[in-house]
Amino acid sequence: MTASKKTIPLRSEINDENKWDLSSLYTDDTAWEQGLSQYAGETEKIPYYRGTLGSSAEALGDYLDFFRDLGLLGERLAYYSELRETEDEGSDAARAMTGKFAMAYAKKNAALSWAVPEIQAIPDGDMADFLAHPRINEYVVYLNKLLRDKPHILSDKEERILAIHAEGEDTANQAFSVLTNVDMDFGTIETKDGALPLSQSTLIVFLENPDRAIRRNAYKAFYGCFKAHKTTLAALYSGAVKQDVIRARIRNFPSARAAALFPDNVSEAVYDNLVSTVNNNLGFLHRYYGLRKKALKLDELRHYDLHVPLAADVKKTINWEEAVEIVSTALAPLGDEYVSVLRDGLLGRWADRYENKGKRSGAFSAGSYVGDPYILMNYKDDSIRDLFTLAHEGGHSMHSWYSARSNPFMHYDYTIFEAEVASTFNEELLFRYLKNTAGTQALKRFVINKRIDDFLSTLYRQTMFAEFEMRSHDLEEAGTPLTLEVLRGEYRKLLEKYFGPDMHFEEESDLEGLRIPHFYRAFYVYKYATGISASYALALRVLSGGENERRDYYKFLKSGGSRYPIDALKTAGVDISGPAPVEAACKAFGRLVEELENLL
């Protein structure tokens, strides 16, 4: 599917072989409804265990078996309903499913509100004996993490209130998603091929167009739509930040950021090191924007000039099957098993390949314990960016595949901090393969330019986002209302700092801060930047090493949630707790810019 399609097809118009097959979770919606009924029935059994957890290791083990099985069932239900909703966010039936599960999940959490406080009330001596008992082997990692949470767990009555309230806490995020993916109509853009639809998925294609008028018109039309809803968008984001701050205070954390970093056992110093190190290396970024202005022969570099390839004479069309073969060949250093499993999944039914009307924009991987590691794409065969996206999401899916096969359910799930390593590792291998096999200087120039832009968006851009999140939460915690004017002002300051003296912004440019979905998952985006820094170091280690280095990387992929993320990365050979990997990644970006300068 290409951007030259004049209409975005309905879901029903997409061939089944191009859609994911969710039968590894449930065969159909009816089977899912039966699973939901089972979930409700199991929830009714929760009171049976109350008051028994501290009596013996066997009793605690019996409860944890029940809790594990209920969690497995809930994960299947949640993944199926959420994936069905992303297929068409305008579907009332799919939204009803996610709503039904949200209510059942909230009821389960309310019924279980006593359990964590009861476990944490077990005397230390007894708990030490339980942890040493064979009956608890499967749950040692889970329990140790739970005990670490003890200072932030409230009484069972308070926990029940929070559990009941949790159902409504995602309202701002859901409203943002529906507004931007369903209700907003971005119209069409006139091109030499006629009027083509503008959407969140096709915007990047227009911004890559060598015709500056098309880029400007698409940019203005896109942000004009956000401008029409700017007050609502600001209110939604402000509400999400308030929720973050309130939750942190209730849980006795000093700040929302501290609360967000606590589950990963990541020090706030890691976050600060990232921001300060990237800030100290903005010169490489400014140099690139200066190069872009010169190469495009522009008097003024504008915000809509950032994505057009500097090697615009190179055209590359890659269909889905060809993309899978390219990615498979590029990932060969990871071994036969990795490549064959991923290849079979992508050529099979792991992926929902193409855009349809109402489908969630962007891309993601959704790996669960019993289901296939599904991938949502909005693949376009005339955008090489989507080739990198496929490698990226494939990295997530294979991380899930190895984690689920190497750990018990209770600690198989890895953190987002680790996830962005496995995905950007694949991107680095793909870049090196494409660069090394480029048949012409023009193609080599094109690939380097794309890698610079992708590196930029993951390291520098996500750090800018992280800095915005830090500022917005700091302001809220200091008592400054997050009005539209305040949010736009803070974002514009960051735009001016990160883009440097060669960039001229539009009046609408700072509205970008109101269109980022990840901002509704607080302090998430910094992990992209730490992830690419760690993955760059690991890719060099694997490519320059031998079987031991590859084995170390596999230890990381298989570790799941058995270790905290910084410790898991250390087993693979990189220490992300200090600034060195970020510094090295910034310098690698600088070398790419210099290489491109020499080729232009």
DRENMARKE-47177 format. One record per residue (C-alpha): residue in three letters; x, y, z. Coordinates in steps of 0.05 Angstrom, whole numbers, plus 5000, padded with zeros to 4 digits. Layout:
BEGIN
- rest,east,north,up
- ala,X,Y,Z
...
REM end
This chain:
BEGIN
- rest,east,north,up
- met,5000,5000,5000
- thr,5028,5068,4981
- ala,5012,5141,4996
- ser,4986,5148,4925
- lys,4922,5112,4945
- lys,4868,5164,4938
- thr,4823,5136,4993
- ile,4838,5101,5059
- pro,4802,5033,5056
- leu,4752,5008,5105
- arg,4772,4951,5151
- ser,4727,4904,5112
- glu,4764,4921,5048
- ile,4831,4894,5073
- asn,4848,4822,5053
- asp,4851,4773,5111
- glu,4923,4753,5095
- asn,4943,4825,5109
- lys,4910,4825,5178
- trp,4935,4795,5242
- asp,4903,4729,5265
- leu,4884,4737,5338
- ser,4864,4664,5347
- ser,4925,4650,5391
- leu,4886,4692,5441
- tyr,4814,4678,5423
- thr,4783,4648,5361
- asp,4729,4701,5357
- asp,4690,4752,5398
- thr,4642,4699,5424
- ala,4700,4659,5454
- trp,4725,4724,5485
- glu,4657,4736,5517
- gln,4660,4666,5547
- gly,4729,4682,5574
- leu,4702,4746,5605
- ser,4648,4706,5640
- gln,4701,4658,5666
- tyr,4741,4718,5691
- ala,4680,4744,5728
- gly,4668,4676,5759
- glu,4741,4669,5782
- thr,4738,4739,5812
- glu,4682,4715,5858
- lys,4731,4665,5889
- ile,4779,4719,5914
- pro,4750,4726,5985
- tyr,4764,4652,5998
- tyr,4838,4667,6005
- arg,4832,4727,6051
- gly,4866,4718,6118
- thr,4904,4656,6097
- leu,4966,4683,6063
- gly,5011,4686,6124
- ser,4993,4618,6152
- ser,5042,4577,6112
- ala,5084,4574,6049
- glu,5034,4525,6021
- ala,4975,4572,6033
- leu,5013,4630,6002
- gly,5031,4586,5943
- asp,4958,4566,5933
- tyr,4937,4639,5930
- leu,4994,4657,5882
- asp,4974,4599,5836
- phe,4903,4627,5834
- phe,4929,4698,5824
- arg,4975,4675,5768
- asp,4920,4639,5731
- leu,4873,4698,5738
- gly,4928,4743,5712
- leu,4939,4699,5652
- leu,4865,4700,5635
- gly,4862,4775,5645
- glu,4922,4787,5600
- arg,4890,4746,5544
- leu,4824,4784,5551
- ala,4858,4852,5553
- tyr,4904,4840,5493
- tyr,4848,4812,5449
- ser,4799,4869,5464
- glu,4852,4923,5458
- leu,4879,4896,5392
- arg,4808,4891,5365
- glu,4797,4963,5383
- thr,4860,4987,5349
- glu,4836,4956,5284
- asp,4781,5009,5281
- glu,4776,5058,5338
- gly,4708,5080,5312
- ser,4679,5011,5323
- asp,4627,5013,5378
- ala,4630,4937,5386
- ala,4706,4938,5398
- arg,4702,4996,5446
- ala,4647,4960,5483
- met,4693,4900,5492
- thr,4749,4942,5522
- gly,4698,4977,5566
- lys,4671,4911,5591
- phe,4739,4886,5608
- ala,4759,4951,5642
- met,4699,4944,5688
- ala,4714,4871,5703
- tyr,4788,4887,5715
- ala,4769,4944,5762
- lys,4722,4898,5800
- lys,4777,4846,5806
- asn,4827,4897,5831
- ala,4777,4923,5882
- ala,4764,4852,5906
- leu,4839,4840,5912
- ser,4855,4905,5947
- trp,4869,4868,6012
- ala,4920,4819,5983
- val,4983,4862,5975
- pro,4976,4893,6045
- glu,4965,4823,6074
- ile,5028,4796,6040
- gln,5068,4856,6063
- ala,5043,4846,6134
- ile,5074,4777,6139
- pro,5129,4782,6191
- asp,5199,4787,6161
- gly,5222,4721,6192
- asp,5163,4683,6165
- met,5170,4714,6097
- ala,5244,4694,6095
- asp,5223,4622,6109
- phe,5169,4625,6056
- leu,5218,4651,6004
- ala,5265,4593,6018
- his,5209,4542,6011
- pro,5205,4501,5946
- arg,5130,4516,5941
- ile,5146,4589,5928
- asn,5203,4581,5878
- glu,5162,4606,5819
- tyr,5143,4669,5857
- val,5208,4692,5890
- val,5222,4748,5840
- tyr,5150,4773,5843
- leu,5149,4773,5919
- asn,5216,4808,5926
- lys,5191,4864,5880
- leu,5126,4867,5920
- leu,5163,4874,5985
- arg,5204,4931,5956
- asp,5138,4968,5944
- lys,5119,4964,6017
- pro,5131,5038,6034
- his,5082,5058,5979
- ile,5025,5010,5994
- leu,4967,5036,6034
- ser,4916,5001,6079
- asp,4869,4951,6046
- lys,4810,5001,6051
- glu,4851,5055,6017
- glu,4876,5007,5965
- arg,4804,4987,5950
- ile,4784,5060,5939
- leu,4843,5069,5892
- ala,4826,5006,5854
- ile,4754,5028,5844
- his,4777,5097,5822
- ala,4828,5069,5772
- glu,4775,5053,5720
- gly,4766,5127,5705
- glu,4839,5148,5708
- asp,4852,5134,5635
- thr,4795,5178,5611
- ala,4841,5234,5587
- asn,4884,5186,5546
- gln,4823,5152,5515
- ala,4791,5219,5498
- phe,4856,5243,5466
- ser,4861,5179,5425
- val,4789,5183,5400
- leu,4794,5257,5385
- thr,4859,5252,5345
- asn,4848,5184,5311
- val,4774,5185,5298
- asp,4740,5253,5304
- met,4793,5296,5272
- asp,4786,5303,5197
- phe,4851,5327,5166
- gly,4822,5333,5096
- thr,4862,5322,5032
- ile,4925,5353,5001
- glu,4929,5370,4927
- thr,4987,5335,4892
- lys,5005,5317,4820
- asp,4966,5253,4832
- gly,4905,5291,4854
- ala,4876,5303,4923
- leu,4905,5252,4972
- pro,4880,5240,5043
- leu,4919,5271,5100
- ser,4921,5230,5165
- gln,4968,5219,5223
- ser,4997,5160,5184
- thr,5005,5196,5117
- leu,5032,5262,5145
- ile,5104,5237,5143
- val,5097,5218,5069
- phe,5075,5289,5052
- leu,5132,5318,5094
- glu,5181,5275,5054
- asn,5156,5303,4988
- pro,5209,5344,4951
- asp,5156,5395,4932
- arg,5160,5447,4988
- ala,5090,5474,4974
- ile,5061,5405,4988
- arg,5102,5399,5052
- arg,5078,5468,5075
- asn,5005,5455,5057
- ala,5005,5388,5093
- tyr,5038,5417,5155
- lys,4990,5476,5157
- ala,4929,5433,5146
- phe,4951,5382,5199
- tyr,4968,5432,5253
- gly,4908,5474,5234
- cys,4865,5416,5256
- phe,4902,5413,5323
- lys,4896,5488,5329
- ala,4820,5482,5323
- his,4820,5436,5384
- lys,4878,5467,5422
- thr,4841,5485,5485
- thr,4810,5416,5492
- leu,4878,5383,5479
- ala,4911,5427,5532
- ala,4857,5410,5582
- leu,4865,5335,5568
- tyr,4940,5337,5578
- ser,4935,5381,5639
- gly,4886,5331,5668
- ala,4933,5273,5655
- val,4991,5309,5690
- lys,4946,5323,5750
- gln,4930,5249,5755
- asp,5004,5232,5754
- val,5018,5281,5810
- ile,4959,5259,5852
- arg,4977,5186,5846
- ala,5049,5200,5866
- arg,5028,5239,5927
- ile,4978,5186,5949
- arg,5033,5134,5943
- asn,5082,5175,5985
- phe,5131,5190,5929
- pro,5168,5257,5928
- ser,5148,5270,5856
- ala,5111,5241,5797
- arg,5178,5227,5763
- ala,5204,5189,5824
- ala,5140,5148,5824
- ala,5147,5132,5749
- leu,5220,5110,5755
- phe,5211,5070,5819
- pro,5183,5005,5789
- asp,5245,4998,5744
- asn,5292,5014,5802
- val,5320,5070,5760
- ser,5351,5129,5795
- glu,5329,5199,5776
- ala,5403,5212,5763
- val,5397,5167,5701
- tyr,5343,5214,5674
- asp,5383,5275,5692
- asn,5447,5246,5661
- leu,5409,5234,5596
- val,5381,5305,5592
- ser,5447,5339,5611
- thr,5490,5295,5565
- val,5444,5307,5505
- asn,5442,5382,5521
- asn,5518,5382,5522
- asn,5519,5351,5453
- leu,5467,5394,5417
- gly,5522,5421,5373
- phe,5519,5358,5331
- leu,5445,5368,5322
- his,5451,5442,5303
- arg,5506,5423,5254
- tyr,5458,5375,5220
- tyr,5404,5427,5214
- gly,5455,5475,5184
- leu,5474,5420,5134
- arg,5400,5408,5118
- lys,5389,5482,5103
- lys,5450,5484,5058
- ala,5434,5419,5021
- leu,5362,5440,5007
- lys,5386,5509,4984
- leu,5338,5545,5030
- asp,5342,5617,5055
- glu,5304,5595,5117
- leu,5297,5525,5145
- arg,5225,5513,5166
- his,5193,5461,5212
- tyr,5163,5426,5152
- asp,5231,5417,5119
- leu,5257,5365,5168
- his,5237,5300,5134
- val,5249,5310,5060
- pro,5308,5266,5041
- leu,5372,5304,5025
- ala,5385,5251,4973
- ala,5318,5264,4939
- asp,5339,5233,4873
- val,5336,5163,4903
- lys,5270,5126,4898
- lys,5258,5062,4936
- thr,5195,5020,4933
- ile,5194,4958,4977
- asn,5132,4913,4984
- trp,5117,4875,5048
- glu,5149,4809,5027
- glu,5212,4844,5003
- ala,5216,4883,5068
- val,5213,4819,5109
- glu,5269,4789,5068
- ile,5313,4851,5076
- val,5302,4853,5151
- ser,5315,4778,5157
- thr,5381,4784,5120
- ala,5403,4845,5161
- leu,5390,4809,5226
- ala,5431,4748,5207
- pro,5484,4763,5260
- leu,5432,4744,5313
- gly,5430,4672,5288
- asp,5384,4624,5252
- glu,5331,4615,5306
- tyr,5319,4689,5315
- val,5314,4703,5241
- ser,5270,4643,5222
- val,5220,4654,5278
- leu,5213,4728,5261
- arg,5209,4716,5186
- asp,5155,4663,5193
- gly,5114,4708,5238
- leu,5118,4768,5192
- leu,5102,4728,5130
- gly,5046,4694,5170
- arg,4994,4729,5211
- trp,5032,4764,5267
- ala,5025,4832,5234
- asp,4966,4877,5216
- arg,5001,4907,5157
- tyr,4965,4966,5125
- glu,4925,5027,5143
- asn,4849,5026,5144
- lys,4799,5078,5164
- gly,4796,5087,5239
- lys,4858,5044,5252
- arg,4905,5069,5305
- ser,4962,5109,5276
- gly,5035,5091,5281
- ala,5060,5022,5300
- phe,5069,4978,5361
- ser,5085,4907,5383
- ala,5039,4872,5432
- gly,5070,4810,5461
- ser,5034,4768,5514
- tyr,5050,4703,5550
- val,5004,4656,5511
- gly,4991,4695,5447
- asp,5033,4711,5387
- pro,5075,4775,5393
- tyr,5029,4816,5348
- ile,5052,4877,5309
- leu,5008,4935,5286
- met,5035,4971,5225
- asn,5010,5023,5176
- tyr,5060,4999,5125
- lys,5072,5041,5062
- asp,5118,5010,5010
- asp,5143,5077,4984
- ser,5170,5100,5052
- ile,5236,5069,5073
- arg,5221,5094,5144
- asp,5170,5037,5148
- leu,5225,4986,5134
- phe,5261,5011,5196
- thr,5195,5010,5234
- leu,5185,4937,5215
- ala,5254,4919,5241
- his,5241,4960,5305
- glu,5174,4926,5321
- gly,5204,4859,5303
- gly,5255,4871,5357
- his,5200,4881,5408
- ser,5163,4819,5385
- met,5224,4774,5388
- his,5241,4802,5457
- ser,5171,4781,5479
- trp,5179,4713,5445
- tyr,5243,4697,5483
- ser,5219,4726,5549
- ala,5155,4686,5549
- arg,5192,4621,5534
- ser,5246,4633,5587
- asn,5207,4654,5649
- pro,5146,4639,5691
- phe,5086,4684,5678
- met,5095,4723,5742
- his,5160,4753,5720
- tyr,5165,4743,5645
- asp,5146,4814,5626
- tyr,5205,4860,5613
- thr,5203,4935,5624
- ile,5196,4989,5571
- phe,5266,5011,5591
- glu,5292,4945,5564
- ala,5243,4941,5506
- glu,5272,5000,5469
- val,5341,4966,5469
- ala,5317,4905,5432
- ser,5280,4947,5380
- thr,5333,4998,5364
- phe,5387,4944,5364
- asn,5351,4916,5302
- glu,5349,4984,5270
- glu,5424,4991,5278
- leu,5436,4924,5244
- leu,5388,4942,5188
- phe,5423,5008,5176
- arg,5492,4976,5172
- tyr,5467,4923,5124
- leu,5434,4975,5077
- lys,5495,5020,5080
- asn,5543,4964,5064
- thr,5502,4937,5007
- ala,5485,5004,4975
- gly,5503,4997,4902
- thr,5512,5072,4889
- gln,5536,5133,4925
- ala,5466,5162,4918
- leu,5435,5103,4954
- lys,5489,5104,5008
- arg,5476,5178,5018
- phe,5402,5165,5022
- val,5409,5109,5075
- ile,5457,5150,5118
- asn,5409,5209,5115
- lys,5351,5164,5137
- arg,5393,5135,5194
- ile,5411,5204,5218
- asp,5338,5224,5219
- asp,5317,5160,5255
- phe,5375,5167,5305
- leu,5355,5240,5315
- ser,5282,5222,5328
- thr,5300,5169,5380
- leu,5357,5201,5417
- tyr,5350,5276,5411
- arg,5276,5284,5399
- gln,5255,5236,5454
- thr,5302,5271,5502
- met,5268,5337,5484
- phe,5201,5304,5499
- ala,5229,5278,5565
- glu,5251,5348,5583
- phe,5181,5374,5568
- glu,5149,5321,5612
- met,5197,5339,5668
- arg,5180,5413,5662
- ser,5105,5403,5658
- his,5103,5359,5719
- asp,5150,5404,5757
- leu,5104,5463,5743
- glu,5043,5425,5765
- glu,5077,5403,5829
- ala,5099,5474,5843
- gly,5027,5499,5837
- thr,5030,5530,5767
- pro,4967,5514,5727
- leu,4982,5481,5660
- thr,4943,5528,5616
- leu,4947,5526,5540
- glu,4992,5587,5542
- val,5039,5556,5593
- leu,5044,5490,5555
- arg,5057,5523,5488
- gly,5108,5570,5519
- glu,5148,5514,5552
- tyr,5147,5473,5488
- arg,5169,5531,5445
- lys,5230,5543,5490
- leu,5251,5472,5479
- leu,5240,5476,5404
- glu,5285,5537,5401
- lys,5339,5504,5443
- tyr,5341,5437,5408
- phe,5334,5461,5336
- gly,5383,5519,5342
- pro,5394,5582,5302
- asp,5379,5555,5232
- met,5307,5537,5246
- his,5248,5583,5236
- phe,5183,5560,5268
- glu,5111,5571,5249
- glu,5059,5601,5296
- glu,5029,5531,5302
- ser,5095,5494,5314
- asp,5089,5491,5390
- leu,5023,5455,5382
- glu,5066,5393,5370
- gly,5070,5386,5445
- leu,4995,5372,5447
- arg,4996,5315,5396
- ile,5044,5265,5427
- pro,5007,5202,5450
- his,5065,5179,5495
- phe,5055,5240,5540
- tyr,4995,5204,5568
- arg,5042,5151,5596
- ala,5084,5195,5640
- phe,5160,5191,5636
- tyr,5159,5138,5583
- val,5195,5172,5526
- tyr,5264,5179,5560
- lys,5270,5104,5552
- tyr,5274,5110,5477
- ala,5336,5153,5485
- thr,5370,5108,5537
- gly,5349,5048,5495
- ile,5383,5071,5431
- ser,5445,5090,5471
- ala,5448,5020,5501
- ser,5431,4985,5436
- tyr,5485,5022,5397
- ala,5537,4998,5447
- leu,5510,4927,5445
- ala,5506,4925,5369
- leu,5580,4944,5366
- arg,5595,4891,5418
- val,5558,4835,5381
- leu,5583,4854,5311
- ser,5655,4860,5333
- gly,5653,4800,5380
- gly,5638,4726,5373
- glu,5592,4673,5402
- asn,5603,4697,5474
- glu,5579,4767,5458
- arg,5518,4741,5422
- arg,5504,4694,5480
- asp,5507,4753,5528
- tyr,5456,4790,5485
- tyr,5410,4729,5486
- lys,5415,4728,5562
- phe,5387,4798,5560
- leu,5331,4779,5512
- lys,5312,4720,5556
- ser,5316,4755,5623
- gly,5245,4781,5620
- gly,5228,4812,5686
- ser,5275,4769,5727
- arg,5322,4828,5737
- tyr,5315,4903,5741
- pro,5331,4934,5674
- ile,5398,4965,5689
- asp,5422,4898,5718
- ala,5394,4861,5657
- leu,5433,4906,5610
- lys,5497,4896,5650
- thr,5491,4821,5636
- ala,5492,4839,5562
- gly,5553,4883,5570
- val,5531,4955,5577
- asp,5523,5000,5639
- ile,5469,5052,5625
- ser,5469,5080,5695
- gly,5524,5130,5676
- pro,5529,5180,5619
- ala,5581,5143,5578
- pro,5533,5104,5531
- val,5493,5168,5517
- glu,5556,5207,5503
- ala,5580,5153,5455
- ala,5513,5152,5419
- cys,5514,5228,5410
- lys,5584,5224,5381
- ala,5562,5168,5334
- phe,5507,5215,5310
- gly,5560,5269,5299
- arg,5602,5221,5257
- leu,5542,5205,5214
- val,5530,5279,5202
- glu,5603,5288,5182
- glu,5598,5228,5135
- leu,5537,5256,5102
- glu,5571,5324,5094
- asn,5627,5290,5056
- leu,5578,5254,5010
- leu,5535,5315,4992
REM end
